[in-house]
């Protein structure tokens, strides 16, 4: 856990890619759930933020 937080603080690629991937997965899960319209409405933004974040952090140093 300490290395994960250190990686986030020092802008390392691995931890930030994991956060971006979790955001993408969360956005897709929000898109597919049939229970809350608010989650469905916000799913596109969450997926978009995760995708853009993944593109940006893929240029971070290892």
Backbone as JSON, one array per atom type, in Angstrom:
{
  "sequence": "XXXXXXXXXXXXXXXXXXXXXXXXXXXXXXXXXXXXXXXXXXXXXXXXXXXXXXXXXXXXXX",
  "N": [[0.83, -1.2, 0.0], [1.97, 1.2, 0.73], [3.84, 1.61, -1.32], [2.11, 1.99, -3.45], [0.83, 4.41, -2.8], [3.09, 6.06, -2.68], [3.83, 5.9, -5.37], [1.67, 7.23, -6.55], [2.01, 9.79, -5.49], [4.49, 10.49, -6.52], [4.02, 10.6, -9.17], [4.08, 8.22, -10.86], [3.78, 5.79, -13.48], [2.44, 3.23, -13.22], [0.65, 3.08, -10.8], [-1.1, 5.24, -11.41], [-2.15, 4.47, -13.88], [-3.62, 2.31, -13.02], [-5.59, 3.58, -11.47], [-6.87, 5.05, -13.49], [-7.82, 2.93, -15.08], [-9.61, 1.75, -13.31], [-11.48, 3.8, -13.12], [-12.48, 3.78, -15.76], [-13.63, 1.2, -15.85], [-15.53, 1.51, -13.83], [-17.16, 3.48, -14.99], [-18.2, 2.05, -17.17], [-19.59, 0.04, -15.82], [-21.47, 1.63, -14.53], [-22.88, 2.46, -16.73], [-24.15, 0.14, -17.56], [-25.9, -0.6, -15.54], [-29.29, -0.96, -14.44], [-30.71, 0.51, -12.53], [-30.46, 3.17, -11.39], [-30.99, 6.29, -12.71], [-29.39, 8.53, -12.47], [-26.79, 7.55, -12.12], [-26.49, 6.3, -14.59], [-26.59, 8.55, -16.23], [-24.27, 9.93, -15.54], [-22.32, 8.21, -16.37], [-21.04, 8.41, -18.88], [-19.36, 10.65, -18.62], [-17.64, 9.81, -16.55], [-16.4, 7.6, -17.76], [-15.17, 8.91, -19.9], [-13.4, 10.66, -18.56], [-11.74, 8.77, -17.32], [-10.62, 7.55, -19.61], [-9.25, 9.69, -20.89], [-7.52, 10.3, -18.82], [-6.03, 7.92, -18.74], [-4.7, 8.07, -21.19], [-3.1, 10.35, -20.77], [-1.55, 9.63, -18.49], [-0.12, 7.54, -19.5], [2.15, 8.58, -20.49], [3.71, 9.14, -18.35], [6.69, 8.64, -16.33], [8.13, 5.38, -15.67]],
  "CA": [[0.0, 0.0, 0.0], [2.85, 2.36, 0.79], [4.42, 1.85, -2.64], [1.06, 2.52, -4.3], [0.67, 5.84, -2.47], [4.31, 6.73, -3.14], [3.74, 6.0, -6.83], [0.72, 8.3, -6.88], [2.59, 11.08, -5.13], [5.64, 10.78, -7.36], [3.55, 10.56, -10.57], [4.57, 7.04, -11.57], [2.79, 5.3, -14.43], [1.68, 2.06, -12.77], [-0.51, 3.38, -9.95], [-2.06, 6.13, -12.08], [-2.87, 3.68, -14.89], [-4.6, 1.51, -12.3], [-6.71, 4.48, -11.13], [-7.59, 5.34, -14.74], [-8.53, 1.71, -15.48], [-10.74, 1.59, -12.39], [-12.49, 4.78, -13.55], [-13.1, 3.29, -17.0], [-14.49, 0.07, -15.49], [-16.65, 2.06, -13.07], [-18.05, 4.13, -15.95], [-18.91, 1.02, -17.95], [-20.55, -0.59, -14.9], [-22.55, 2.61, -14.34], [-23.65, 2.49, -17.97], [-24.92, -1.09, -17.74], [-26.84, -0.88, -14.45], [-30.63, -0.48, -14.79], [-31.44, 0.92, -11.33], [-30.45, 4.6, -11.09], [-30.79, 7.11, -13.91], [-28.3, 9.47, -12.21], [-25.54, 6.84, -12.43], [-26.45, 6.13, -16.04], [-26.32, 9.85, -16.83], [-22.89, 10.32, -15.27], [-21.4, 7.17, -16.82], [-20.23, 8.86, -20.01], [-18.32, 11.55, -18.12], [-16.68, 9.01, -15.79], [-15.63, 6.83, -18.74], [-14.35, 9.86, -20.65], [-12.31, 11.11, -17.68], [-10.82, 7.64, -17.19], [-9.92, 7.36, -20.88], [-8.3, 10.79, -21.06], [-6.49, 10.13, -17.79], [-5.16, 6.83, -19.16], [-3.85, 8.58, -22.28], [-2.12, 11.27, -20.2], [-0.6, 8.98, -17.59], [0.74, 6.6, -20.22], [3.39, 9.29, -20.77], [4.47, 9.31, -17.1], [7.83, 7.71, -16.21], [7.89, 4.15, -14.91]],
  "C": [[0.87, 1.25, 0.0], [3.46, 2.65, -0.58], [3.38, 2.4, -3.61], [0.88, 4.02, -4.06], [1.9, 6.63, -2.88], [4.3, 6.91, -4.65], [2.78, 7.09, -7.27], [1.33, 9.67, -6.62], [3.75, 11.47, -6.02], [5.32, 10.67, -8.85], [4.19, 9.43, -11.36], [3.44, 6.43, -12.38], [1.89, 4.2, -13.87], [0.47, 2.39, -11.92], [-1.55, 4.28, -10.64], [-2.81, 5.41, -13.18], [-3.93, 2.81, -14.22], [-5.82, 2.36, -11.93], [-7.53, 4.78, -12.38], [-8.38, 4.12, -15.2], [-9.74, 1.47, -14.59], [-11.85, 2.57, -12.76], [-13.21, 4.32, -14.81], [-14.06, 2.15, -16.68], [-15.72, 0.54, -14.71], [-17.66, 2.73, -14.0], [-18.84, 3.14, -16.77], [-19.95, 0.33, -17.07], [-21.74, 0.34, -14.65], [-23.46, 2.65, -15.57], [-24.58, 1.28, -18.07], [-25.93, -1.36, -16.62], [-28.2, -0.26, -14.77], [-31.38, 0.2, -13.65], [-31.53, 2.43, -11.14], [-30.11, 5.41, -12.34], [-29.64, 8.1, -13.71], [-26.95, 8.81, -12.51], [-25.39, 6.65, -13.94], [-26.07, 7.44, -16.72], [-24.86, 10.27, -16.67], [-21.87, 9.33, -15.84], [-20.5, 7.63, -17.97], [-19.08, 9.74, -19.54], [-17.25, 10.77, -17.37], [-15.79, 8.2, -16.74], [-14.7, 7.74, -19.53], [-13.16, 10.34, -19.82], [-11.28, 9.99, -17.51], [-9.99, 7.41, -18.45], [-8.87, 8.44, -21.1], [-7.17, 10.68, -20.05], [-5.52, 9.02, -18.18], [-4.21, 7.29, -20.26], [-2.75, 9.48, -21.72], [-1.09, 10.52, -19.37], [0.26, 7.93, -18.29], [2.06, 7.26, -20.63], [4.22, 9.56, -19.52], [5.65, 8.33, -17.08], [7.44, 6.48, -15.4], [8.43, 4.36, -13.54]]
}
